[in-house]
Amino acid sequence: MARTADHEERRRQVAEALLRTVGRRGLARTTLADVAEEAGVSIGLVQSYFRTKSQLLRFGVDHLYKQAEARLRAVSEGPEPVRSVRDWLFRATETLLPLDDQRHREITVWLEYLPATKTDPEMARLHQDTTAQLLGALVQALDEGVRLGEFRLGLDSRTEAAGLVAFVDGLSIHHLVTGGDDFSRDAVRAALHTYLDRLLLAPESP
């Protein structure tokens, strides 16, 4: 059991080194030798786990997605209680924004990986499956919000979930690439609040 745990820990170490290297150098300029140097291990060790760069990239993306999934779970399971469905939605989607160094690096790498999903079927499947899981969680939350009366009746939860994912992706890209006051940390958080507030029940007319 210990040897298996060490094996998985070493694979995670290499995956983290991959993400750091791609974040600095870009995907095209990253080699197995670069990753080995970043991880502080021999290239032979890296190749013993991953025979090709493609295998290493797939593992790195899977590792990235699992980190994002863990942060989403922590919203529900963490010490700070969730006050409402709307509160959960904001906190969950905020974990997807590049608002700290770790998430900034992850989104930078994610943008480098996206083109690979057009030519690598396994990368495409991984991206599609992960997106489907995220959409499923958001749909479930939106349906619960409607049931509890937080969100307006007749809400198309699947369409709204897809729109929310696309909106968060857009905020992430502009925060990374465009920057400035319009897409600062505070600005993208405020935009996310505004977006979610539009899903709330409209106030009754006097």
CYANA upper distance limits for C-alpha pairs under 8 A (distance plus 0.5 A):
  1 MET  CA      5 ALA  CA      6.72
  2 ALA  CA      6 ASP  CA      6.62
  3 ARG  CA      7 HIS  CA      6.55
  4 THR  CA      8 GLU  CA      6.77
  5 ALA  CA      9 GLU  CA      6.58
  6 ASP  CA     10 ARG  CA      6.59
  7 HIS  CA     11 ARG  CA      6.83
  8 GLU  CA     12 ARG  CA      6.71
  9 GLU  CA     13 GLN  CA      6.62
 10 ARG  CA     14 VAL  CA      6.76
 11 ARG  CA     15 ALA  CA      6.66
 11 ARG  CA     49 TYR  CA      7.66
 12 ARG  CA     16 GLU  CA      6.61
 12 ARG  CA     63 HIS  CA      7.98
 13 GLN  CA     17 ALA  CA      6.77
 13 GLN  CA     39 ALA  CA      7.03
 14 VAL  CA     18 LEU  CA      6.66
 14 VAL  CA     35 VAL  CA      7.46
 14 VAL  CA     36 ALA  CA      7.76
 14 VAL  CA     39 ALA  CA      6.25
 14 VAL  CA     46 VAL  CA      7.67
 15 ALA  CA     19 LEU  CA      6.85
 15 ALA  CA     56 LEU  CA      7.94
 15 ALA  CA     59 PHE  CA      7.35
 15 ALA  CA     60 GLY  CA      5.38
 15 ALA  CA     63 HIS  CA      7.34
 16 GLU  CA     20 ARG  CA      6.78
 16 GLU  CA     39 ALA  CA      8.41
 16 GLU  CA     60 GLY  CA      7.89
 17 ALA  CA     21 THR  CA      6.58
 17 ALA  CA     35 VAL  CA      6.17
 17 ALA  CA     36 ALA  CA      8.17
 17 ALA  CA     38 GLU  CA      5.96
 17 ALA  CA     39 ALA  CA      5.64
 18 LEU  CA     22 VAL  CA      6.52
 18 LEU  CA     35 VAL  CA      5.83
 18 LEU  CA     38 GLU  CA      8.28
 18 LEU  CA     57 LEU  CA      8.36
 18 LEU  CA     60 GLY  CA      7.15
 19 LEU  CA     23 GLY  CA      6.43
 19 LEU  CA     60 GLY  CA      7.27
 19 LEU  CA    105 ARG  CA      7.85
 19 LEU  CA    106 GLU  CA      7.58
 19 LEU  CA    109 VAL  CA      6.92
 20 ARG  CA     24 ARG  CA      6.91
 20 ARG  CA     38 GLU  CA      8.48
 20 ARG  CA    105 ARG  CA      7.57
 21 THR  CA     25 ARG  CA      6.38
 21 THR  CA     26 GLY  CA      7.92
 21 THR  CA     30 THR  CA      7.21
 21 THR  CA     34 ASP  CA      7.63
 21 THR  CA     35 VAL  CA      6.96
 21 THR  CA     38 GLU  CA      7.54
 22 VAL  CA     26 GLY  CA      5.04
 22 VAL  CA     27 LEU  CA      5.63
 22 VAL  CA     29 ARG  CA      8.44
 22 VAL  CA     30 THR  CA      6.58
 22 VAL  CA    109 VAL  CA      6.62
 22 VAL  CA    112 GLU  CA      8.36
 23 GLY  CA     27 LEU  CA      8.48
 23 GLY  CA    105 ARG  CA      6.18
 23 GLY  CA    106 GLU  CA      8.13
 23 GLY  CA    108 THR  CA      6.38
 23 GLY  CA    109 VAL  CA      5.88
 25 ARG  CA     29 ARG  CA      6.42
 25 ARG  CA     30 THR  CA      6.77
 26 GLY  CA     30 THR  CA      6.89
 26 GLY  CA    109 VAL  CA      8.20
 26 GLY  CA    112 GLU  CA      7.26
 27 LEU  CA    109 VAL  CA      8.33
 27 LEU  CA    112 GLU  CA      6.51
 27 LEU  CA    113 TYR  CA      7.91
 30 THR  CA     34 ASP  CA      6.64
 30 THR  CA     35 VAL  CA      7.86
 31 THR  CA     35 VAL  CA      6.99
 31 THR  CA     53 LYS  CA      7.88
 32 LEU  CA     36 ALA  CA      6.64
 32 LEU  CA     43 ILE  CA      7.17
 32 LEU  CA     46 VAL  CA      7.75
 32 LEU  CA     47 GLN  CA      8.38
 32 LEU  CA     53 LYS  CA      7.00
 33 ALA  CA     37 GLU  CA      6.67
 33 ALA  CA     43 ILE  CA      6.11
 34 ASP  CA     38 GLU  CA      6.69
 35 VAL  CA     39 ALA  CA      6.59
 36 ALA  CA     40 GLY  CA      6.51
 36 ALA  CA     41 VAL  CA      5.70
 36 ALA  CA     42 SER  CA      6.16
 36 ALA  CA     43 ILE  CA      5.64
 36 ALA  CA     45 LEU  CA      8.49
 36 ALA  CA     46 VAL  CA      6.79
 37 GLU  CA     41 VAL  CA      6.78
 37 GLU  CA     42 SER  CA      7.75
 37 GLU  CA     43 ILE  CA      8.26
 41 VAL  CA     45 LEU  CA      7.15
 41 VAL  CA     46 VAL  CA      7.96
 42 SER  CA     46 VAL  CA      7.19
 43 ILE  CA     47 GLN  CA      6.67
 44 GLY  CA     48 SER  CA      6.61
 45 LEU  CA     49 TYR  CA      7.27
 46 VAL  CA     50 PHE  CA      6.58
 47 GLN  CA     51 ARG  CA      5.47
 47 GLN  CA     52 THR  CA      7.71
 50 PHE  CA     55 GLN  CA      6.14
 50 PHE  CA     56 LEU  CA      6.00
 51 ARG  CA     55 GLN  CA      7.28
 51 ARG  CA     56 LEU  CA      8.40
 52 THR  CA     56 LEU  CA      7.06
 53 LYS  CA     57 LEU  CA      6.59
 54 SER  CA     58 ARG  CA      6.71
 55 GLN  CA     59 PHE  CA      6.80
 56 LEU  CA     60 GLY  CA      6.57
 57 LEU  CA     61 VAL  CA      6.68
 58 ARG  CA     62 ASP  CA      6.67
 58 ARG  CA    122 GLU  CA      8.14
 58 ARG  CA    123 MET  CA      6.76
 59 PHE  CA     63 HIS  CA      6.58
 60 GLY  CA     64 LEU  CA      6.67
 61 VAL  CA     65 TYR  CA      6.69
 61 VAL  CA    110 TRP  CA      8.07
 61 VAL  CA    113 TYR  CA      8.25
 62 ASP  CA     66 LYS  CA      6.67
 62 ASP  CA    126 LEU  CA      7.77
 63 HIS  CA     67 GLN  CA      6.84
 64 LEU  CA     68 ALA  CA      7.05
 64 LEU  CA    106 GLU  CA      7.16
 65 TYR  CA     69 GLU  CA      6.66
 65 TYR  CA    130 THR  CA      7.71
 66 LYS  CA     70 ALA  CA      6.62
 67 GLN  CA     71 ARG  CA      6.95
 68 ALA  CA     72 LEU  CA      6.91
 68 ALA  CA     95 THR  CA      7.93
 68 ALA  CA     96 LEU  CA      7.50
 69 GLU  CA     73 ARG  CA      6.82
 70 ALA  CA     74 ALA  CA      6.68
 71 ARG  CA     75 VAL  CA      7.15
 71 ARG  CA     92 ALA  CA      8.42
 71 ARG  CA     95 THR  CA      7.02
 72 LEU  CA     76 SER  CA      7.92
 72 LEU  CA     92 ALA  CA      6.00
 72 LEU  CA     95 THR  CA      7.33
 73 ARG  CA     77 GLU  CA      6.60
 74 ALA  CA     78 GLY  CA      5.35
 75 VAL  CA     80 GLU  CA      8.45
 75 VAL  CA     82 VAL  CA      8.15
 75 VAL  CA     88 TRP  CA      7.55
 75 VAL  CA     91 ARG  CA      7.20
 75 VAL  CA     92 ALA  CA      6.76
 76 SER  CA     81 PRO  CA      8.11
 76 SER  CA     82 VAL  CA      7.32
 76 SER  CA     88 TRP  CA      8.04
 82 VAL  CA     87 ASP  CA      6.84
 82 VAL  CA     88 TRP  CA      6.47
 83 ARG  CA     87 ASP  CA      6.48
 83 ARG  CA     88 TRP  CA      8.00
 84 SER  CA     88 TRP  CA      6.79
 85 VAL  CA     89 LEU  CA      6.64
 85 VAL  CA    141 ALA  CA      6.92
 85 VAL  CA    142 LEU  CA      8.06
 85 VAL  CA    144 GLU  CA      7.78
 85 VAL  CA    145 GLY  CA      6.13
 85 VAL  CA    150 GLU  CA      8.02
 86 ARG  CA     90 PHE  CA      6.74
 86 ARG  CA    145 GLY  CA      7.83
 86 ARG  CA    150 GLU  CA      8.02
 86 ARG  CA    196 LEU  CA      7.70
 87 ASP  CA     91 ARG  CA      6.67
 88 TRP  CA     92 ALA  CA      6.30
 89 LEU  CA     93 THR  CA      6.50
 89 LEU  CA    138 LEU  CA      7.94
 89 LEU  CA    141 ALA  CA      7.84
 89 LEU  CA    196 LEU  CA      8.44
 90 PHE  CA     94 GLU  CA      6.39
 90 PHE  CA    192 LEU  CA      7.69
 90 PHE  CA    193 HIS  CA      7.42
 90 PHE  CA    196 LEU  CA      7.82
 91 ARG  CA     95 THR  CA      6.96
 92 ALA  CA     96 LEU  CA      7.82
 93 THR  CA     97 LEU  CA      7.65
 93 THR  CA    168 VAL  CA      7.57
 94 GLU  CA    189 ARG  CA      7.88
 94 GLU  CA    192 LEU  CA      8.40
 96 LEU  CA    103 ARG  CA      7.97
 96 LEU  CA    168 VAL  CA      7.84
 97 LEU  CA    103 ARG  CA      7.40
 97 LEU  CA    104 HIS  CA      8.35
 97 LEU  CA    107 ILE  CA      8.47
 97 LEU  CA    168 VAL  CA      7.42
 97 LEU  CA    169 ASP  CA      8.32
 97 LEU  CA    171 LEU  CA      7.94
 97 LEU  CA    172 SER  CA      5.95
 98 PRO  CA    102 GLN  CA      8.20
 98 PRO  CA    103 ARG  CA      5.01
 98 PRO  CA    104 HIS  CA      4.70
 98 PRO  CA    105 ARG  CA      8.19
 98 PRO  CA    106 GLU  CA      8.19
 98 PRO  CA    107 ILE  CA      6.83
 98 PRO  CA    172 SER  CA      6.62
 98 PRO  CA    175 HIS  CA      8.14
 98 PRO  CA    176 LEU  CA      8.11
 99 LEU  CA    103 ARG  CA      6.90
 99 LEU  CA    104 HIS  CA      6.87
 99 LEU  CA    185 ARG  CA      6.82
100 ASP  CA    104 HIS  CA      6.36
101 ASP  CA    105 ARG  CA      6.70
102 GLN  CA    106 GLU  CA      6.78
103 ARG  CA    107 ILE  CA      6.55
104 HIS  CA    108 THR  CA      6.67
104 HIS  CA    176 LEU  CA      8.15
105 ARG  CA    109 VAL  CA      6.70
106 GLU  CA    110 TRP  CA      6.50
107 ILE  CA    111 LEU  CA      6.64
107 ILE  CA    172 SER  CA      7.98
108 THR  CA    112 GLU  CA      7.05
108 THR  CA    176 LEU  CA      8.26
109 VAL  CA    113 TYR  CA      6.77
110 TRP  CA    114 LEU  CA      6.70
111 LEU  CA    115 PRO  CA      8.34
113 TYR  CA    117 THR  CA      7.66
114 LEU  CA    118 LYS  CA      8.18
115 PRO  CA    119 THR  CA      8.07
116 ALA  CA    120 ASP  CA      6.26
116 ALA  CA    123 MET  CA      7.26
116 ALA  CA    124 ALA  CA      8.16
117 THR  CA    121 PRO  CA      7.15
117 THR  CA    122 GLU  CA      8.27
117 THR  CA    123 MET  CA      5.53
117 THR  CA    124 ALA  CA      4.71
117 THR  CA    125 ARG  CA      8.48
117 THR  CA    127 HIS  CA      7.90
118 LYS  CA    124 ALA  CA      7.20
119 THR  CA    124 ALA  CA      8.47
120 ASP  CA    124 ALA  CA      6.71
121 PRO  CA    125 ARG  CA      6.59
122 GLU  CA    126 LEU  CA      6.70
123 MET  CA    127 HIS  CA      6.71
124 ALA  CA    128 GLN  CA      6.55
125 ARG  CA    129 ASP  CA      6.43
126 LEU  CA    130 THR  CA      6.62
127 HIS  CA    131 THR  CA      6.60
128 GLN  CA    132 ALA  CA      6.55
129 ASP  CA    133 GLN  CA      6.81
130 THR  CA    134 LEU  CA      6.86
131 THR  CA    135 LEU  CA      6.60
132 ALA  CA    136 GLY  CA      6.56
133 GLN  CA    137 ALA  CA      6.85
134 LEU  CA    138 LEU  CA      6.83
135 LEU  CA    139 VAL  CA      6.51
135 LEU  CA    158 ARG  CA      7.99
135 LEU  CA    161 ALA  CA      6.39
135 LEU  CA    162 ALA  CA      7.09
135 LEU  CA    165 VAL  CA      8.09
136 GLY  CA    140 GLN  CA      6.66
137 ALA  CA    141 ALA  CA      6.77
138 LEU  CA    142 LEU  CA      6.59
138 LEU  CA    161 ALA  CA      6.12
139 VAL  CA    143 ASP  CA      6.59
139 VAL  CA    157 SER  CA      5.80
139 VAL  CA    158 ARG  CA      6.09
139 VAL  CA    160 GLU  CA      8.48
139 VAL  CA    161 ALA  CA      6.27
140 GLN  CA    144 GLU  CA      6.72
141 ALA  CA    145 GLY  CA      6.64
142 LEU  CA    146 VAL  CA      6.81
142 LEU  CA    151 PHE  CA      8.07
142 LEU  CA    157 SER  CA      6.23
142 LEU  CA    161 ALA  CA      8.25
143 ASP  CA    147 ARG  CA      6.72
143 ASP  CA    157 SER  CA      6.82
144 GLU  CA    148 LEU  CA      6.63
145 GLY  CA    149 GLY  CA      6.63
145 GLY  CA    150 GLU  CA      5.50
145 GLY  CA    151 PHE  CA      5.91
146 VAL  CA    150 GLU  CA      6.31
146 VAL  CA    151 PHE  CA      5.26
146 VAL  CA    152 ARG  CA      6.70
146 VAL  CA    153 LEU  CA      6.54
146 VAL  CA    155 LEU  CA      7.93
149 GLY  CA    153 LEU  CA      8.30
149 GLY  CA    201 LEU  CA      8.29
150 GLU  CA    200 LEU  CA      6.48
150 GLU  CA    201 LEU  CA      6.97
151 PHE  CA    155 LEU  CA      7.99
151 PHE  CA    199 LEU  CA      6.15
151 PHE  CA    200 LEU  CA      4.86
151 PHE  CA    201 LEU  CA      5.59
152 ARG  CA    199 LEU  CA      7.16
152 ARG  CA    200 LEU  CA      6.37
152 ARG  CA    201 LEU  CA      5.00
152 ARG  CA    202 ALA  CA      7.78
153 LEU  CA    201 LEU  CA      8.48
155 LEU  CA    160 GLU  CA      8.18
156 ASP  CA    160 GLU  CA      6.59
157 SER  CA    161 ALA  CA      6.40
158 ARG  CA    162 ALA  CA      6.72
159 THR  CA    163 GLY  CA      6.67
160 GLU  CA    164 LEU  CA      6.54
161 ALA  CA    165 VAL  CA      6.77
162 ALA  CA    166 ALA  CA      6.75
163 GLY  CA    167 PHE  CA      6.50
164 LEU  CA    168 VAL  CA      6.64
165 VAL  CA    169 ASP  CA      6.67
166 ALA  CA    170 GLY  CA      6.65
167 PHE  CA    171 LEU  CA      6.74
168 VAL  CA    172 SER  CA      6.65
168 VAL  CA    192 LEU  CA      8.08
169 ASP  CA    173 ILE  CA      6.77
170 GLY  CA    174 HIS  CA      6.71
171 LEU  CA    175 HIS  CA      6.44
171 LEU  CA    183 PHE  CA      7.80
171 LEU  CA    188 VAL  CA      6.69
172 SER  CA    176 LEU  CA      6.71
173 ILE  CA    177 VAL  CA      6.38
173 ILE  CA    178 THR  CA      8.12
174 HIS  CA    178 THR  CA      5.21
174 HIS  CA    179 GLY  CA      6.67
174 HIS  CA    183 PHE  CA      6.71
175 HIS  CA    179 GLY  CA      5.39
175 HIS  CA    183 PHE  CA      5.45
175 HIS  CA    184 SER  CA      6.70
175 HIS  CA    185 ARG  CA      7.85
175 HIS  CA    188 VAL  CA      7.87
178 THR  CA    183 PHE  CA      7.47
179 GLY  CA    183 PHE  CA      5.49
179 GLY  CA    184 SER  CA      6.39
180 GLY  CA    184 SER  CA      6.39
181 ASP  CA    187 ALA  CA      7.46
182 ASP  CA    187 ALA  CA      6.40
182 ASP  CA    188 VAL  CA      8.27
183 PHE  CA    187 ALA  CA      5.85
183 PHE  CA    188 VAL  CA      6.05
184 SER  CA    188 VAL  CA      6.68
185 ARG  CA    189 ARG  CA      6.86
186 ASP  CA    190 ALA  CA      6.62
187 ALA  CA    191 ALA  CA      6.61
188 VAL  CA    192 LEU  CA      6.66
189 ARG  CA    193 HIS  CA      6.82
190 ALA  CA    194 THR  CA      6.71
191 ALA  CA    195 TYR  CA      6.64
192 LEU  CA    196 LEU  CA      6.78
193 HIS  CA    197 ASP  CA      6.64
194 THR  CA    198 ARG  CA      7.07
195 TYR  CA    199 LEU  CA      7.88
196 LEU  CA    200 LEU  CA      7.72
